[in-house]
Amino acid sequence: MRTALFLFPLLLFFSCSSHEEVPEYVFNSDEMTKIESGFSPLVTEKRFLTVLAQKEIRQFNTIDHKSTAENIGENLRESLVITFGTAEIGTAIISCRQTTGIDLPMRILIYEDVDAKTWVLFNDPINLIDKHSIFQEDCKDVVRELSDIVIEIVETATDSKVISTQVSKSKADKMAESREKLEEGEKELDEEVAKMTDGNSTEDSNSTESDDDDSWFW
């Protein structure tokens, strides 16, 4: 009886463990854009660099994670990171908000998954507006220009279409609207206070005149 009572919890433990579900990998695409390429990673890389050269956009560096792994006797699937950009656009954006320097120059990841599919992963520059609280319209226009350029290059290199998931109004736009409404409210309040002050001044003036007129009586 004691043996049975001892073995029962162990049997229950192993039974539960054997049916434990393995967490499924879910890609978090809140700030990143992922697009499948119609070519192998190396061909996609070549096409990407060709488009950069055609647009006279500088390639700063290419990091080959697979080669790095091979140097230490390990194996990885194709995984390439390319950094790129232009001094003109990058400088303009950093001048608007210096913290954007952490996200510039731009970079993409070209990699092969377990099913031998090629993917391109990148942060859409448009997210810089929300991430770094960029409010100035001229600065937002520069960021939008960079976003259009990056998407065009990626679409050409992968022969695929990037589906935009951006909302119609960014957080920065909404915050700017709230700020404008607040300023309007403060302006209206100042006007009301000014009216009240003018009204009190008029009453005081009338009261003084009345006192002067009646002074002869006393």
PEGI-V177433 format. One record per residue. N is the residue number from 0. RES is the residue in one letter. SS is DSSP state (2 for helix, 1 for strand, 0 for the rest). PHI is phi in radians with two decimals (NA if undefined). D_FIRST is the distance of its C-alpha to the first C-alpha in Angstrom with 2 decimals. Layout:
# PEGI-V177433
N/RES/SS/PHI/D_FIRST  N/RES/SS/PHI/D_FIRST
This chain:
# PEGI-V177433
0/M/0/NA/0.00  1/R/2/-1.09/3.80  2/T/2/-1.09/5.39  3/A/2/-1.12/5.17  4/L/2/-1.15/6.34  5/F/2/-1.29/8.70  6/L/2/-1.33/10.06  7/F/2/-1.05/10.81  8/P/2/-1.08/13.63  9/L/2/-1.15/15.06  10/L/2/-1.12/15.36  11/L/2/-1.14/16.95  12/F/2/-1.10/19.27  13/F/2/-1.21/20.55  14/S/2/-1.15/21.03  15/C/2/-1.18/23.19  16/S/2/-1.13/25.00  17/S/2/-1.22/26.05  18/H/0/-1.78/27.68  19/E/0/-1.19/29.43  20/E/0/-1.41/33.15  21/V/0/-1.43/35.72  22/P/0/-0.97/38.43  23/E/0/-1.51/41.64  24/Y/0/-1.25/44.83  25/V/0/-2.16/47.33  26/F/0/-1.30/50.84  27/N/0/-1.58/52.18  28/S/0/-1.84/55.79  29/D/0/-1.00/56.86  30/E/0/-2.09/59.57  31/M/1/-2.00/59.61  32/T/1/-1.97/61.13  33/K/1/-2.14/59.66  34/I/1/-2.38/61.75  35/E/1/-1.41/61.29  36/S/1/-1.70/64.06  37/G/0/-1.51/65.58  38/F/0/-2.29/66.02  39/S/0/-1.21/64.13  40/P/2/-0.98/63.51  41/L/2/-1.20/66.44  42/V/2/-1.20/68.82  43/T/2/-1.08/67.79  44/E/2/-1.06/68.51  45/K/2/-1.07/71.92  46/R/2/-1.13/72.80  47/F/2/-1.10/71.77  48/L/2/-1.14/73.92  49/T/2/-1.11/76.81  50/V/2/-1.16/76.77  51/L/2/-1.02/76.65  52/A/2/-1.12/79.72  53/Q/2/-1.10/81.54  54/K/0/-1.60/81.00  55/E/0/0.99/81.93  56/I/0/-1.81/78.60  57/R/1/-1.35/77.55  58/Q/1/-1.65/74.43  59/F/1/-1.43/73.29  60/N/1/-2.90/70.47  61/T/1/-2.25/67.93  62/I/1/-1.82/64.54  63/D/1/-1.77/62.90  64/H/2/-1.15/59.20  65/K/2/-1.13/58.62  66/S/2/-1.12/61.28  67/T/2/-1.08/59.93  68/A/2/-1.15/56.47  69/E/2/-1.10/58.08  70/N/2/-1.14/59.80  71/I/0/-1.93/56.46  72/G/0/1.35/55.07  73/E/0/-1.95/53.02  74/N/0/-2.09/53.33  75/L/0/-2.39/53.94  76/R/0/-1.26/55.32  77/E/0/-0.92/58.85  78/S/1/-2.69/59.03  79/L/1/-2.10/62.48  80/V/1/-1.98/63.56  81/I/1/-2.03/67.23  82/T/1/-1.81/68.96  83/F/1/-2.76/72.29  84/G/1/2.82/74.76  85/T/0/-2.15/78.32  86/A/2/-1.13/79.78  87/E/2/-1.11/81.73  88/I/2/-1.23/78.83  89/G/2/-1.08/76.38  90/T/2/-1.13/78.88  91/A/2/-1.09/79.70  92/I/2/-1.22/76.07  93/I/2/-1.15/75.35  94/S/2/-1.15/78.56  95/C/2/-1.28/77.21  96/R/0/-2.61/73.85  97/Q/2/-1.10/73.33  98/T/2/-1.17/69.52  99/T/2/-1.15/69.72  100/G/2/-1.03/70.45  101/I/2/-1.22/66.70  102/D/2/-1.86/66.55  103/L/0/-2.12/69.79  104/P/0/-1.21/70.88  105/M/1/-1.18/69.01  106/R/1/-2.57/66.41  107/I/1/-2.28/64.61  108/L/1/-2.02/61.64  109/I/1/-1.90/61.97  110/Y/1/-2.55/58.77  111/E/1/-1.92/57.05  112/D/0/-1.61/53.57  113/V/0/-1.15/50.83  114/D/0/-1.69/52.61  115/A/0/1.14/55.87  116/K/0/-1.61/57.47  117/T/1/-1.76/59.93  118/W/1/-2.22/59.75  119/V/1/-2.05/62.06  120/L/1/-2.11/60.62  121/F/1/-2.73/62.86  122/N/1/-1.55/63.30  123/D/0/-1.13/65.96  124/P/2/-0.95/68.62  125/I/2/-1.03/68.92  126/N/2/-1.21/65.74  127/L/2/-1.10/67.76  128/I/2/-1.08/69.47  129/D/2/-1.32/66.31  130/K/2/-1.06/64.64  131/H/0/-1.98/67.69  132/S/0/0.89/69.22  133/I/0/-1.58/72.45  134/F/0/-1.82/74.70  135/Q/0/-1.14/78.18  136/E/2/-1.10/79.22  137/D/2/-1.13/81.13  138/C/2/-1.24/78.08  139/K/2/-1.12/75.83  140/D/2/-1.12/78.41  141/V/2/-1.15/78.13  142/V/2/-1.12/74.32  143/R/2/-1.10/74.66  144/E/2/-1.07/77.17  145/L/2/-1.12/74.75  146/S/2/-1.05/71.98  147/D/2/-1.08/74.30  148/I/2/-1.14/75.29  149/V/2/-1.09/71.74  150/I/2/-1.10/70.62  151/E/2/-1.09/73.72  152/I/2/-1.13/73.10  153/V/2/-1.12/69.44  154/E/2/-1.11/70.36  155/T/2/-1.18/73.09  156/A/2/-1.19/70.93  157/T/2/-1.71/68.01  158/D/0/0.99/70.15  159/S/0/-2.38/67.82  160/K/0/-1.89/68.16  161/V/0/-1.51/66.55  162/I/0/-1.56/65.43  163/S/0/-1.28/66.20  164/T/0/-1.98/63.43  165/Q/0/-1.29/65.49  166/V/0/-1.30/65.86  167/S/0/-1.10/69.39  168/K/0/-2.23/69.53  169/S/0/-1.37/67.91  170/K/2/-1.06/66.51  171/A/2/-1.11/69.61  172/D/2/-1.10/71.84  173/K/2/-1.14/69.99  174/M/2/-1.14/70.17  175/A/2/-1.13/73.88  176/E/2/-1.10/74.40  177/S/2/-1.07/72.61  178/R/2/-1.11/74.80  179/E/2/-1.10/77.93  180/K/2/-1.12/76.96  181/L/2/-1.12/76.34  182/E/2/-1.13/79.73  183/E/2/-1.12/81.38  184/G/2/-1.10/79.80  185/E/2/-1.13/81.02  186/K/2/-1.13/84.48  187/E/2/-1.09/84.65  188/L/2/-1.12/83.57  189/D/2/-1.08/86.30  190/E/2/-1.14/88.84  191/E/2/-1.11/87.85  192/V/2/-1.11/88.12  193/A/2/-1.11/91.51  194/K/2/-1.10/92.73  195/M/2/-1.10/91.66  196/T/2/-1.12/93.38  197/D/2/-1.11/96.54  198/G/2/-1.11/96.46  199/N/2/-1.13/96.20  200/S/2/-1.13/99.03  201/T/2/-1.12/101.24  202/E/2/-1.09/100.59  203/D/2/-1.11/101.39  204/S/2/-1.16/104.58  205/N/2/-1.12/105.68  206/S/2/-1.12/104.98  207/T/2/-1.15/107.10  208/E/2/-1.09/109.96  209/S/2/-1.10/109.85  210/D/2/-1.12/110.07  211/D/2/-1.17/113.05  212/D/2/-1.16/114.82  213/D/2/-1.54/114.42  214/S/0/-1.11/115.40  215/W/0/-1.18/119.08  216/F/0/-1.14/118.34  217/W/0/-1.52/117.23
